[in-house]
Amino acid sequence: MSLRPILIAPDPRLKAVARDVAKVDGEIRTLIADMLETMYEADGIGLAAVQIGVAKRVIVMDIDQKEGKRNARVFVNPKLLWASEELASFEEGCLSVPEIWEDVERPARIRAEYLDRDGLKQTLEADGLLADCLQHEMDHLNGVLFIDHLSRLKRSMALRKLAKAKKKETV
Ligand code: NI
C-alpha cells in the first residue's frame, strides 16, 4: 500500500469523466488499498479515484471513522437507481477543496448498485450522511465538485479562498 497525492482544485484532472472498471482485479484492489490509506491519512470520509488522478469509477468511504471505529466501504462502478424527491442539506467539504465547508442540498434518500471489492454486484438503500457522501463521491466520477452545486457567488468566493490558500502553500 502507498499514499497517493490528492489533487487540489482547480485541476483539469478533477473534471475528467471516469471510466467504468472492466474487472475488479489485483490492480484495482491495490488502487482501493492505496485510496483507503490516503483517505484515512488525510482524515477524510470519502475519496474518489479521480482525486488521485486515476480516471476510474472507484470510490472509498468511511463515514463512521470520526467516531473512532473503522468501517471502510468500497464502491466500484456505482450507479444511481433511484433518488427521492425530498431533499436534505448537509455541510460538505472535500479533500480536493480544502478549508471550504458549505451546505449542499441533495436527494435525501437514494438507491444505488455497485460492485464491491470482490467484484460482486450489490445494491444499497441509503439516507442521511451515507446518501449525501455517496452522491458527493459519485459526482467526482463525473468531474463535478460540491462547489459546483453552490450559487455562482458562493462558488466564486470559495474558488478565490482556494486560490489564496494554494498561493500561500507554494510561496
Ligand atoms: Ni470530494
Backbone and ligand atoms as CSV (ligand in chain L), in Angstrom:
chain,resi,resn,atom,element,x,y,z
A,1,MET,N,N,0.854,-1.195,0.000
A,1,MET,CA,C,0.000,0.000,0.000
A,1,MET,C,C,0.884,1.236,0.000
A,2,SER,N,N,0.370,2.278,-0.638
A,2,SER,CA,C,1.124,3.524,-0.586
A,2,SER,C,C,0.192,4.722,-0.638
A,3,LEU,N,N,0.679,5.810,-0.044
A,3,LEU,CA,C,-0.079,7.060,-0.061
A,3,LEU,C,C,0.026,7.678,-1.442
A,4,ARG,N,N,-1.081,8.236,-1.919
A,4,ARG,CA,C,-1.069,8.912,-3.225
A,4,ARG,C,C,-1.382,10.388,-2.994
A,5,PRO,N,N,-0.705,11.274,-3.732
A,5,PRO,CA,C,-1.018,12.706,-3.597
A,5,PRO,C,C,-2.447,13.007,-4.044
A,6,ILE,N,N,-3.138,13.847,-3.277
A,6,ILE,CA,C,-4.519,14.226,-3.598
A,6,ILE,C,C,-4.502,15.515,-4.425
A,7,LEU,N,N,-5.202,15.494,-5.552
A,7,LEU,CA,C,-5.285,16.678,-6.416
A,7,LEU,C,C,-6.124,17.753,-5.743
A,8,ILE,N,N,-5.687,18.996,-5.868
A,8,ILE,CA,C,-6.412,20.132,-5.308
A,8,ILE,C,C,-6.992,20.973,-6.448
A,9,ALA,N,N,-8.267,21.349,-6.302
A,9,ALA,CA,C,-8.937,22.184,-7.315
A,9,ALA,C,C,-8.320,23.580,-7.319
A,10,PRO,N,N,-8.280,24.278,-8.442
A,10,PRO,CA,C,-8.718,23.797,-9.756
A,10,PRO,C,C,-7.630,22.946,-10.420
A,11,ASP,N,N,-8.021,21.816,-10.954
A,11,ASP,CA,C,-7.096,20.913,-11.648
A,11,ASP,C,C,-7.917,20.213,-12.736
A,12,PRO,N,N,-7.471,20.277,-13.985
A,12,PRO,CA,C,-8.279,19.699,-15.075
A,12,PRO,C,C,-8.583,18.218,-14.866
A,13,ARG,N,N,-7.709,17.517,-14.138
A,13,ARG,CA,C,-7.936,16.073,-13.929
A,13,ARG,C,C,-9.151,15.818,-13.044
A,14,LEU,N,N,-9.521,16.830,-12.216
A,14,LEU,CA,C,-10.724,16.677,-11.388
A,14,LEU,C,C,-11.998,16.848,-12.215
A,15,LYS,N,N,-11.852,17.303,-13.455
A,15,LYS,CA,C,-13.004,17.497,-14.348
A,15,LYS,C,C,-13.201,16.289,-15.261
A,16,ALA,N,N,-12.294,15.324,-15.164
A,16,ALA,CA,C,-12.370,14.158,-16.051
A,16,ALA,C,C,-13.581,13.302,-15.697
A,17,VAL,N,N,-14.219,12.740,-16.727
A,17,VAL,CA,C,-15.281,11.754,-16.506
A,17,VAL,C,C,-14.603,10.386,-16.450
A,18,ALA,N,N,-14.770,9.709,-15.311
A,18,ALA,CA,C,-14.060,8.449,-15.095
A,18,ALA,C,C,-14.695,7.303,-15.888
A,19,ARG,N,N,-13.873,6.328,-16.232
A,19,ARG,CA,C,-14.345,5.160,-16.991
A,19,ARG,C,C,-14.727,4.022,-16.044
A,20,ASP,N,N,-15.695,3.214,-16.501
A,20,ASP,CA,C,-16.065,2.015,-15.748
A,20,ASP,C,C,-14.869,1.078,-15.595
A,21,VAL,N,N,-14.828,0.370,-14.502
A,21,VAL,CA,C,-13.812,-0.669,-14.291
A,21,VAL,C,C,-14.311,-1.941,-14.984
A,22,ALA,N,N,-13.480,-2.521,-15.846
A,22,ALA,CA,C,-13.902,-3.710,-16.590
A,22,ALA,C,C,-13.923,-4.936,-15.675
A,23,LYS,N,N,-12.945,-5.025,-14.770
A,23,LYS,CA,C,-12.835,-6.199,-13.918
A,23,LYS,C,C,-12.170,-5.784,-12.606
A,24,VAL,N,N,-12.727,-6.249,-11.487
A,24,VAL,CA,C,-12.108,-5.944,-10.192
A,24,VAL,C,C,-10.984,-6.960,-9.972
A,25,ASP,N,N,-9.783,-6.581,-10.428
A,25,ASP,CA,C,-8.637,-7.496,-10.353
A,25,ASP,C,C,-7.616,-6.980,-9.330
A,26,GLY,N,N,-6.449,-7.569,-9.320
A,26,GLY,CA,C,-5.424,-7.196,-8.350
A,26,GLY,C,C,-5.034,-5.729,-8.438
A,27,GLU,N,N,-4.990,-5.227,-9.677
A,27,GLU,CA,C,-4.603,-3.826,-9.877
A,27,GLU,C,C,-5.634,-2.898,-9.219
A,28,ILE,N,N,-6.910,-3.238,-9.379
A,28,ILE,CA,C,-7.977,-2.409,-8.788
A,28,ILE,C,C,-7.947,-2.539,-7.262
A,29,ARG,N,N,-7.670,-3.762,-6.769
A,29,ARG,CA,C,-7.620,-3.937,-5.312
A,29,ARG,C,C,-6.446,-3.165,-4.700
A,30,THR,N,N,-5.333,-3.068,-5.434
A,30,THR,CA,C,-4.204,-2.248,-4.968
A,30,THR,C,C,-4.602,-0.776,-4.946
A,31,LEU,N,N,-5.306,-0.358,-6.014
A,31,LEU,CA,C,-5.803,1.026,-6.069
A,31,LEU,C,C,-6.704,1.311,-4.863
A,32,ILE,N,N,-7.606,0.378,-4.565
A,32,ILE,CA,C,-8.537,0.532,-3.435
A,32,ILE,C,C,-7.770,0.658,-2.112
A,33,ALA,N,N,-6.769,-0.209,-1.930
A,33,ALA,CA,C,-5.979,-0.177,-0.695
A,33,ALA,C,C,-5.244,1.154,-0.564
A,34,ASP,N,N,-4.677,1.639,-1.672
A,34,ASP,CA,C,-3.974,2.929,-1.653
A,34,ASP,C,C,-4.946,4.065,-1.343
A,35,MET,N,N,-6.128,3.990,-1.940
A,35,MET,CA,C,-7.125,5.049,-1.720
A,35,MET,C,C,-7.573,5.081,-0.265
A,36,LEU,N,N,-7.782,3.907,0.332
A,36,LEU,CA,C,-8.191,3.862,1.741
A,36,LEU,C,C,-7.092,4.447,2.628
A,37,GLU,N,N,-5.861,4.055,2.368
A,37,GLU,CA,C,-4.750,4.562,3.172
A,37,GLU,C,C,-4.657,6.084,3.045
A,38,THR,N,N,-4.801,6.563,1.809
A,38,THR,CA,C,-4.717,8.009,1.539
A,38,THR,C,C,-5.854,8.757,2.224
A,39,MET,N,N,-7.065,8.178,2.159
A,39,MET,CA,C,-8.233,8.824,2.780
A,39,MET,C,C,-8.078,8.903,4.298
A,40,TYR,N,N,-7.654,7.799,4.918
A,40,TYR,CA,C,-7.501,7.793,6.378
A,40,TYR,C,C,-6.404,8.764,6.811
A,41,GLU,N,N,-5.302,8.765,6.062
A,41,GLU,CA,C,-4.180,9.649,6.386
A,41,GLU,C,C,-4.614,11.124,6.334
A,42,ALA,N,N,-5.502,11.441,5.349
A,42,ALA,CA,C,-5.957,12.827,5.166
A,42,ALA,C,C,-7.142,13.151,6.069
A,43,ASP,N,N,-7.591,12.146,6.856
A,43,ASP,CA,C,-8.706,12.365,7.771
A,43,ASP,C,C,-9.996,12.695,7.022
A,44,GLY,N,N,-10.191,12.061,5.865
A,44,GLY,CA,C,-11.401,12.276,5.082
A,44,GLY,C,C,-12.391,11.152,5.304
A,45,ILE,N,N,-13.648,11.369,4.851
A,45,ILE,CA,C,-14.648,10.306,4.974
A,45,ILE,C,C,-14.988,9.694,3.617
A,46,GLY,N,N,-14.395,10.245,2.549
A,46,GLY,CA,C,-14.637,9.673,1.226
A,46,GLY,C,C,-13.572,10.136,0.255
A,47,LEU,N,N,-13.306,9.271,-0.736
A,47,LEU,CA,C,-12.304,9.628,-1.754
A,47,LEU,C,C,-12.658,8.897,-3.050
A,48,ALA,N,N,-12.634,9.643,-4.153
A,48,ALA,CA,C,-12.845,9.033,-5.464
A,48,ALA,C,C,-11.492,8.925,-6.166
A,49,ALA,N,N,-11.333,7.881,-6.997
A,49,ALA,CA,C,-10.050,7.649,-7.671
A,49,ALA,C,C,-9.620,8.865,-8.491
A,50,VAL,N,N,-10.614,9.566,-9.037
A,50,VAL,CA,C,-10.343,10.797,-9.803
A,50,VAL,C,C,-9.477,11.768,-8.986
A,51,GLN,N,N,-9.690,11.786,-7.668
A,51,GLN,CA,C,-8.980,12.744,-6.807
A,51,GLN,C,C,-7.498,12.428,-6.654
A,52,ILE,N,N,-7.089,11.212,-7.035
A,52,ILE,CA,C,-5.654,10.917,-7.059
A,52,ILE,C,C,-5.196,10.740,-8.517
A,53,GLY,N,N,-5.991,11.282,-9.436
A,53,GLY,CA,C,-5.596,11.317,-10.839
A,53,GLY,C,C,-5.828,10.029,-11.606
A,54,VAL,N,N,-6.637,9.122,-11.040
A,54,VAL,CA,C,-6.955,7.865,-11.724
A,54,VAL,C,C,-8.406,7.930,-12.184
A,55,ALA,N,N,-8.610,8.036,-13.511
A,55,ALA,CA,C,-9.962,8.265,-14.041
A,55,ALA,C,C,-10.734,6.954,-14.158
A,56,LYS,N,N,-10.928,6.291,-13.018
A,56,LYS,CA,C,-11.706,5.048,-12.960
A,56,LYS,C,C,-12.830,5.215,-11.960
A,57,ARG,N,N,-13.935,4.475,-12.184
A,57,ARG,CA,C,-15.104,4.651,-11.320
A,57,ARG,C,C,-14.957,3.819,-10.043
A,58,VAL,N,N,-14.124,4.328,-9.146
A,58,VAL,CA,C,-13.856,3.666,-7.863
A,58,VAL,C,C,-13.958,4.716,-6.750
A,59,ILE,N,N,-14.681,4.339,-5.681
A,59,ILE,CA,C,-14.884,5.224,-4.531
A,59,ILE,C,C,-14.583,4.441,-3.256
A,60,VAL,N,N,-13.937,5.075,-2.304
A,60,VAL,CA,C,-13.840,4.504,-0.960
A,60,VAL,C,C,-14.471,5.501,0.011
A,61,MET,N,N,-15.071,4.965,1.063
A,61,MET,CA,C,-15.730,5.812,2.048
A,61,MET,C,C,-15.630,5.185,3.423
A,62,ASP,N,N,-15.630,6.034,4.433
A,62,ASP,CA,C,-15.817,5.559,5.803
A,62,ASP,C,C,-16.443,6.694,6.599
A,63,ILE,N,N,-17.756,6.634,6.733
A,63,ILE,CA,C,-18.442,7.736,7.415
A,63,ILE,C,C,-18.490,7.515,8.924
A,64,ASP,N,N,-17.968,6.392,9.383
A,64,ASP,CA,C,-18.006,6.097,10.821
A,64,ASP,C,C,-16.698,6.413,11.532
A,65,GLN,N,N,-15.632,6.630,10.760
A,65,GLN,CA,C,-14.308,6.728,11.377
A,65,GLN,C,C,-14.167,7.921,12.319
A,66,LYS,N,N,-15.034,8.937,12.116
A,66,LYS,CA,C,-14.967,10.091,13.018
A,66,LYS,C,C,-15.306,9.669,14.446
A,67,GLU,N,N,-16.044,8.565,14.558
A,67,GLU,CA,C,-16.400,8.096,15.890
A,67,GLU,C,C,-15.382,7.097,16.425
A,68,GLY,N,N,-14.239,7.035,15.769
A,68,GLY,CA,C,-13.147,6.247,16.298
A,68,GLY,C,C,-13.150,4.781,15.920
A,69,LYS,N,N,-14.086,4.379,15.052
A,69,LYS,CA,C,-14.064,2.998,14.590
A,69,LYS,C,C,-13.970,3.014,13.072
A,70,ARG,N,N,-13.498,1.935,12.517
A,70,ARG,CA,C,-13.334,1.901,11.069
A,70,ARG,C,C,-14.382,1.014,10.423
A,71,ASN,N,N,-14.969,1.517,9.358
A,71,ASN,CA,C,-15.970,0.770,8.606
A,71,ASN,C,C,-15.839,1.169,7.143
A,72,ALA,N,N,-14.804,0.609,6.500
A,72,ALA,CA,C,-14.484,1.002,5.128
A,72,ALA,C,C,-15.539,0.475,4.171
A,73,ARG,N,N,-15.975,1.330,3.259
A,73,ARG,CA,C,-16.908,0.931,2.203
A,73,ARG,C,C,-16.234,1.174,0.868
A,74,VAL,N,N,-16.469,0.269,-0.083
A,74,VAL,CA,C,-15.865,0.369,-1.408
A,74,VAL,C,C,-16.974,0.276,-2.449
A,75,PHE,N,N,-16.964,1.193,-3.397
A,75,PHE,CA,C,-17.963,1.207,-4.471
A,75,PHE,C,C,-17.249,1.263,-5.815
A,76,VAL,N,N,-17.428,0.223,-6.622
A,76,VAL,CA,C,-16.865,0.205,-7.974
A,76,VAL,C,C,-18.026,0.315,-8.963
A,77,ASN,N,N,-17.872,1.157,-9.973
A,77,ASN,CA,C,-18.923,1.399,-10.990
A,77,ASN,C,C,-20.303,1.679,-10.367
A,78,PRO,N,N,-20.400,2.571,-9.398
A,78,PRO,CA,C,-21.709,2.825,-8.778
A,78,PRO,C,C,-22.674,3.486,-9.755
A,79,LYS,N,N,-23.930,3.076,-9.662
A,79,LYS,CA,C,-24.983,3.686,-10.489
A,79,LYS,C,C,-26.168,4.015,-9.599
A,80,LEU,N,N,-26.726,5.202,-9.809
A,80,LEU,CA,C,-27.904,5.609,-9.064
A,80,LEU,C,C,-29.129,4.969,-9.709
A,81,LEU,N,N,-29.903,4.205,-8.940
A,81,LEU,CA,C,-31.110,3.571,-9.472
A,81,LEU,C,C,-32.339,4.426,-9.194
A,82,TRP,N,N,-32.299,5.148,-8.095
A,82,TRP,CA,C,-33.452,5.935,-7.662
A,82,TRP,C,C,-32.986,7.005,-6.684
A,83,ALA,N,N,-33.658,8.150,-6.738
A,83,ALA,CA,C,-33.387,9.220,-5.769
A,83,ALA,C,C,-34.710,9.836,-5.356
A,84,SER,N,N,-34.860,10.143,-4.069
A,84,SER,CA,C,-36.111,10.710,-3.570
A,84,SER,C,C,-36.280,12.139,-4.065
A,85,GLU,N,N,-37.560,12.567,-4.161
A,85,GLU,CA,C,-37.806,13.969,-4.495
A,85,GLU,C,C,-37.466,14.851,-3.308
A,86,GLU,N,N,-37.654,14.290,-2.127
A,86,GLU,CA,C,-37.327,15.024,-0.899
A,86,GLU,C,C,-35.820,15.283,-0.855
A,87,LEU,N,N,-35.465,16.501,-0.468
A,87,LEU,CA,C,-34.052,16.860,-0.409
A,87,LEU,C,C,-33.587,16.952,1.043
A,88,ALA,N,N,-32.282,16.831,1.240
A,88,ALA,CA,C,-31.684,17.036,2.556
A,88,ALA,C,C,-30.428,17.871,2.361
A,89,SER,N,N,-30.114,18.659,3.360
A,89,SER,CA,C,-28.960,19.542,3.268
A,89,SER,C,C,-27.884,19.112,4.255
A,90,PHE,N,N,-26.652,19.003,3.763
A,90,PHE,CA,C,-25.521,18.670,4.631
A,90,PHE,C,C,-24.397,19.664,4.382
A,91,GLU,N,N,-23.659,19.968,5.427
A,91,GLU,CA,C,-22.469,20.785,5.237
A,91,GLU,C,C,-21.375,19.878,4.689
A,92,GLU,N,N,-20.898,20.192,3.484
A,92,GLU,CA,C,-19.910,19.334,2.835
A,92,GLU,C,C,-18.548,20.010,2.760
A,93,GLY,N,N,-17.548,19.160,2.759
A,93,GLY,CA,C,-16.189,19.581,2.486
A,93,GLY,C,C,-15.605,18.562,1.520
A,94,CYS,N,N,-14.374,18.742,1.111
A,94,CYS,CA,C,-13.783,17.827,0.131
A,94,CYS,C,C,-12.269,17.892,0.246
A,95,LEU,N,N,-11.614,16.741,0.186
A,95,LEU,CA,C,-10.155,16.721,0.293
A,95,LEU,C,C,-9.497,17.481,-0.861
A,96,SER,N,N,-10.224,17.633,-1.984
A,96,SER,CA,C,-9.691,18.376,-3.135
A,96,SER,C,C,-10.050,19.854,-3.100
A,97,VAL,N,N,-10.861,20.224,-2.098
A,97,VAL,CA,C,-11.284,21.623,-1.938
A,97,VAL,C,C,-11.060,21.994,-0.474
A,98,PRO,N,N,-9.787,22.034,-0.040
A,98,PRO,CA,C,-9.501,22.159,1.391
A,98,PRO,C,C,-10.011,23.473,1.993
A,99,GLU,N,N,-10.398,23.367,3.245
A,99,GLU,CA,C,-10.769,24.530,4.062
A,99,GLU,C,C,-12.064,25.211,3.635
A,100,ILE,N,N,-12.829,24.599,2.736
A,100,ILE,CA,C,-14.115,25.162,2.335
A,100,ILE,C,C,-15.206,24.210,2.814
A,101,TRP,N,N,-16.185,24.766,3.524
A,101,TRP,CA,C,-17.326,23.979,4.001
A,101,TRP,C,C,-18.590,24.728,3.661
A,102,GLU,N,N,-19.498,24.086,2.926
A,102,GLU,CA,C,-20.745,24.760,2.545
A,102,GLU,C,C,-21.888,23.747,2.554
A,103,ASP,N,N,-23.098,24.256,2.836
A,103,ASP,CA,C,-24.284,23.403,2.772
A,103,ASP,C,C,-24.626,23.086,1.323
A,104,VAL,N,N,-24.919,21.810,1.064
A,104,VAL,CA,C,-25.330,21.369,-0.268
A,104,VAL,C,C,-26.616,20.556,-0.114
A,105,GLU,N,N,-27.602,20.848,-0.978
A,105,GLU,CA,C,-28.857,20.097,-0.972
A,105,GLU,C,C,-28.810,18.992,-2.013
A,106,ARG,N,N,-29.189,17.797,-1.586
A,106,ARG,CA,C,-29.222,16.649,-2.499
A,106,ARG,C,C,-30.431,15.794,-2.125
A,107,PRO,N,N,-30.833,14.859,-3.009
A,107,PRO,CA,C,-31.898,13.925,-2.633
A,107,PRO,C,C,-31.596,13.275,-1.280
A,108,ALA,N,N,-32.635,13.191,-0.436
A,108,ALA,CA,C,-32.434,12.718,0.930
A,108,ALA,C,C,-32.183,11.213,0.990
A,109,ARG,N,N,-32.826,10.470,0.044
A,109,ARG,CA,C,-32.671,9.016,0.035
A,109,ARG,C,C,-32.350,8.554,-1.383
A,110,ILE,N,N,-31.497,7.558,-1.470
A,110,ILE,CA,C,-31.122,7.037,-2.787
A,110,ILE,C,C,-31.045,5.511,-2.759
A,111,ARG,N,N,-31.152,4.926,-3.935
A,111,ARG,CA,C,-30.845,3.508,-4.097
A,111,ARG,C,C,-29.780,3.430,-5.186
A,112,ALA,N,N,-28.738,2.649,-4.922
A,112,ALA,CA,C,-27.635,2.554,-5.880
A,112,ALA,C,C,-27.209,1.106,-6.035
A,113,GLU,N,N,-26.625,0.788,-7.181
A,113,GLU,CA,C,-25.982,-0.517,-7.330
A,113,GLU,C,C,-24.526,-0.286,-7.665
A,114,TYR,N,N,-23.706,-1.262,-7.323
A,114,TYR,CA,C,-22.260,-1.110,-7.496
A,114,TYR,C,C,-21.618,-2.486,-7.370
A,115,LEU,N,N,-20.332,-2.560,-7.658
A,115,LEU,CA,C,-19.582,-3.785,-7.397
A,115,LEU,C,C,-18.783,-3.582,-6.124
A,116,ASP,N,N,-18.717,-4.609,-5.297
A,116,ASP,CA,C,-17.890,-4.498,-4.092
A,116,ASP,C,C,-16.448,-4.892,-4.431
A,117,ARG,N,N,-15.577,-4.952,-3.401
A,117,ARG,CA,C,-14.159,-5.165,-3.707
A,117,ARG,C,C,-13.860,-6.586,-4.186
A,118,ASP,N,N,-14.878,-7.458,-4.091
A,118,ASP,CA,C,-14.722,-8.791,-4.673
A,118,ASP,C,C,-15.340,-8.868,-6.069
A,119,GLY,N,N,-15.815,-7.734,-6.561
A,119,GLY,CA,C,-16.410,-7.698,-7.892
A,119,GLY,C,C,-17.846,-8.190,-7.925
A,120,LEU,N,N,-18.472,-8.333,-6.758
A,120,LEU,CA,C,-19.862,-8.805,-6.684
A,120,LEU,C,C,-20.826,-7.635,-6.715
A,121,LYS,N,N,-21.933,-7.824,-7.459
A,121,LYS,CA,C,-22.924,-6.752,-7.561
A,121,LYS,C,C,-23.710,-6.635,-6.254
A,122,GLN,N,N,-23.843,-5.385,-5.783
A,122,GLN,CA,C,-24.563,-5.103,-4.541
A,122,GLN,C,C,-25.538,-3.966,-4.795
A,123,THR,N,N,-26.607,-3.935,-4.009
A,123,THR,CA,C,-27.451,-2.737,-4.037
A,123,THR,C,C,-27.521,-2.176,-2.630
A,124,LEU,N,N,-27.741,-0.882,-2.574
A,124,LEU,CA,C,-27.716,-0.188,-1.294
A,124,LEU,C,C,-28.818,0.860,-1.269
A,125,GLU,N,N,-29.581,0.873,-0.178
A,125,GLU,CA,C,-30.501,1.985,0.064
A,125,GLU,C,C,-29.875,2.823,1.150
A,126,ALA,N,N,-29.829,4.124,0.955
A,126,ALA,CA,C,-29.144,4.962,1.927
A,126,ALA,C,C,-29.905,6.250,2.162
A,127,ASP,N,N,-29.745,6.761,3.375
A,127,ASP,CA,C,-30.216,8.108,3.677
A,127,ASP,C,C,-29.163,8.766,4.560
A,128,GLY,N,N,-29.464,9.976,5.029
A,128,GLY,CA,C,-28.535,10.650,5.935
A,128,GLY,C,C,-27.173,10.891,5.297
A,129,LEU,N,N,-26.158,10.868,6.148
A,129,LEU,CA,C,-24.793,11.178,5.700
A,129,LEU,C,C,-24.305,10.197,4.627
A,130,LEU,N,N,-24.695,8.931,4.754
A,130,LEU,CA,C,-24.256,7.926,3.766
A,130,LEU,C,C,-24.755,8.297,2.367
A,131,ALA,N,N,-26.037,8.691,2.271
A,131,ALA,CA,C,-26.599,9.083,0.970
A,131,ALA,C,C,-25.909,10.335,0.446
A,132,ASP,N,N,-25.679,11.287,1.337
A,132,ASP,CA,C,-25.046,12.537,0.918
A,132,ASP,C,C,-23.627,12.281,0.414
A,133,CYS,N,N,-22.877,11.512,1.194
A,133,CYS,CA,C,-21.474,11.268,0.868
A,133,CYS,C,C,-21.351,10.475,-0.437
A,134,LEU,N,N,-22.205,9.477,-0.618
A,134,LEU,CA,C,-22.128,8.677,-1.846
A,134,LEU,C,C,-22.438,9.546,-3.070
A,135,GLN,N,N,-23.406,10.450,-2.945
A,135,GLN,CA,C,-23.721,11.335,-4.075
A,135,GLN,C,C,-22.567,12.302,-4.356
A,136,HIS,N,N,-21.939,12.792,-3.291
A,136,HIS,CA,C,-20.768,13.684,-3.442
A,136,HIS,C,C,-19.656,12.935,-4.188
A,137,GLU,N,N,-19.398,11.688,-3.772
A,137,GLU,CA,C,-18.308,10.921,-4.399
A,137,GLU,C,C,-18.659,10.533,-5.833
A,138,MET,N,N,-19.939,10.184,-6.073
A,138,MET,CA,C,-20.340,9.828,-7.446
A,138,MET,C,C,-20.229,11.037,-8.367
A,139,ASP,N,N,-20.464,12.225,-7.845
A,139,ASP,CA,C,-20.242,13.448,-8.622
A,139,ASP,C,C,-18.795,13.515,-9.123
A,140,HIS,N,N,-17.849,13.168,-8.244
A,140,HIS,CA,C,-16.430,13.216,-8.627
A,140,HIS,C,C,-16.178,12.376,-9.879
A,141,LEU,N,N,-16.886,11.254,-9.996
A,141,LEU,CA,C,-16.667,10.355,-11.140
A,141,LEU,C,C,-17.115,11.006,-12.444
A,142,ASN,N,N,-17.960,12.049,-12.317
A,142,ASN,CA,C,-18.421,12.772,-13.499
A,142,ASN,C,C,-17.785,14.163,-13.588
A,143,GLY,N,N,-16.703,14.353,-12.858
A,143,GLY,CA,C,-15.978,15.614,-12.938
A,143,GLY,C,C,-16.662,16.777,-12.248
A,144,VAL,N,N,-17.533,16.461,-11.288
A,144,VAL,CA,C,-18.285,17.516,-10.593
A,144,VAL,C,C,-17.823,17.617,-9.140
A,145,LEU,N,N,-17.565,18.853,-8.689
A,145,LEU,CA,C,-17.181,19.107,-7.298
A,145,LEU,C,C,-18.371,19.679,-6.536
A,146,PHE,N,N,-18.350,19.555,-5.205
A,146,PHE,CA,C,-19.514,20.044,-4.449
A,146,PHE,C,C,-19.710,21.546,-4.609
A,147,ILE,N,N,-18.624,22.280,-4.854
A,147,ILE,CA,C,-18.772,23.730,-5.024
A,147,ILE,C,C,-19.505,24.058,-6.327
A,148,ASP,N,N,-19.589,23.091,-7.259
A,148,ASP,CA,C,-20.350,23.313,-8.497
A,148,ASP,C,C,-21.851,23.374,-8.215
A,149,HIS,N,N,-22.273,22.903,-7.033
A,149,HIS,CA,C,-23.692,22.951,-6.661
A,149,HIS,C,C,-24.059,24.271,-5.978
A,150,LEU,N,N,-23.074,25.113,-5.687
A,150,LEU,CA,C,-23.348,26.352,-4.961
A,150,LEU,C,C,-23.808,27.448,-5.916
A,151,SER,N,N,-24.359,28.502,-5.355
A,151,SER,CA,C,-24.718,29.669,-6.160
A,151,SER,C,C,-23.426,30.217,-6.777
A,152,ARG,N,N,-23.582,30.982,-7.878
A,152,ARG,CA,C,-22.408,31.485,-8.566
A,152,ARG,C,C,-21.535,32.329,-7.623
A,153,LEU,N,N,-22.200,33.122,-6.774
A,153,LEU,CA,C,-21.475,33.995,-5.858
A,153,LEU,C,C,-20.672,33.177,-4.836
A,154,LYS,N,N,-21.351,32.199,-4.211
A,154,LYS,CA,C,-20.675,31.382,-3.194
A,154,LYS,C,C,-19.533,30.579,-3.811
A,155,ARG,N,N,-19.759,30.127,-5.062
A,155,ARG,CA,C,-18.752,29.321,-5.736
A,155,ARG,C,C,-17.515,30.168,-6.037
A,156,SER,N,N,-17.713,31.389,-6.507
A,156,SER,CA,C,-16.548,32.219,-6.831
A,156,SER,C,C,-15.820,32.639,-5.559
A,157,MET,N,N,-16.578,32.825,-4.459
A,157,MET,CA,C,-15.914,33.126,-3.189
A,157,MET,C,C,-15.051,31.954,-2.730
A,158,ALA,N,N,-15.599,30.752,-2.892
A,158,ALA,CA,C,-14.863,29.540,-2.496
A,158,ALA,C,C,-13.604,29.381,-3.344
A,159,LEU,N,N,-13.723,29.620,-4.660
A,159,LEU,CA,C,-12.575,29.455,-5.556
A,159,LEU,C,C,-11.485,30.482,-5.242
A,160,ARG,N,N,-11.920,31.692,-4.858
A,160,ARG,CA,C,-10.935,32.717,-4.513
A,160,ARG,C,C,-10.177,32.330,-3.243
A,161,LYS,N,N,-10.937,31.846,-2.251
A,161,LYS,CA,C,-10.319,31.421,-0.988
A,161,LYS,C,C,-9.321,30.278,-1.250
A,162,LEU,N,N,-9.722,29.384,-2.157
A,162,LEU,CA,C,-8.895,28.232,-2.510
A,162,LEU,C,C,-7.598,28.684,-3.190
A,163,ALA,N,N,-7.728,29.621,-4.123
A,163,ALA,CA,C,-6.566,30.126,-4.863
A,163,ALA,C,C,-5.587,30.792,-3.895
A,164,LYS,N,N,-6.134,31.528,-2.916
A,164,LYS,CA,C,-5.306,32.202,-1.928
A,164,LYS,C,C,-4.526,31.180,-1.109
A,165,ALA,N,N,-5.231,30.152,-0.667
A,165,ALA,CA,C,-4.597,29.108,0.154
A,165,ALA,C,C,-3.511,28.386,-0.650
A,166,LYS,N,N,-3.778,28.139,-1.944
A,166,LYS,CA,C,-2.844,27.428,-2.813
A,166,LYS,C,C,-1.573,28.259,-2.990
A,167,LYS,N,N,-1.757,29.588,-3.163
A,167,LYS,CA,C,-0.650,30.512,-3.379
A,167,LYS,C,C,0.265,30.508,-2.154
A,168,LYS,N,N,-0.382,30.544,-0.982
A,168,LYS,CA,C,0.372,30.593,0.271
A,168,LYS,C,C,1.256,29.358,0.399
A,169,GLU,N,N,0.696,28.216,-0.045
A,169,GLU,CA,C,1.406,26.946,0.072
A,169,GLU,C,C,2.662,26.902,-0.786
A,170,THR,N,N,2.601,27.529,-1.987
A,170,THR,CA,C,3.726,27.420,-2.919
A,170,THR,C,C,4.798,28.473,-2.663
A,171,VAL,N,N,4.494,29.480,-1.832
A,171,VAL,CA,C,5.492,30.532,-1.534
A,171,VAL,C,C,6.574,29.968,-0.625
L,1,NI,NI,NI,-14.883,15.346,-2.549
